């Protein structure tokens, strides 16, 4: 998922440099949403990983 957000970020940067503001805006939004989802899942995995290992 982090890979997908980085790909959309790269698309947004290239589209912004080429002057395609509509595509750049959409790609930036997709990259931001995917990155936030990745961070949430990462934090959840850290929390559940620590509670499982400390209980054993």
N, C-alpha and C positions, 0 to 999 in steps of 0.2 A: 504494500500500500504506500509506503514511503517512496518507493521507486516510481509509482504512478504520479504522486504529487510532484516529484522532481521533474518528471517528463513534462507535465503540464506547465510547470514553472518555466522550463526551458522554452516551450512553445510560446508562452506569454512574452518572454523576453525577446525572442526572435520576431514575433508578430508586432510587438511594440516598436522595435527598431525599424521594421518595414513600414510602419505607419498604419497598420491594420488595428485600429483601436478597439473595434467590436470584438474581434477574435481574441485580442490580448486581454480584454476585460473578462470574457467568459473563461479563458484558460486560467487566468489568475484566480478567479472565484473557485473553479474546480480544484486547483492546486491547494488553495487555502482550506477548503472543506475536507479534502482528503488528508491533509496534514493534521488538522484538528482531530479527525477520527483516529488517525494513527496515534496521536498523543494520548487520547482517551484510552484506547486499547492497551497502550504501553503501560500507562499508570495502573490500569486494572490488572494487567498481568504481573506487575511488580507487587501489588498488594496481595493478590491471591497466591503468588509464589512464596512470599515471605510467611504468610500465615500457614501454608501447608508445610513448609520446611521447619518452622518453629514448633509445630505441634507434634512432630515425630520424635 
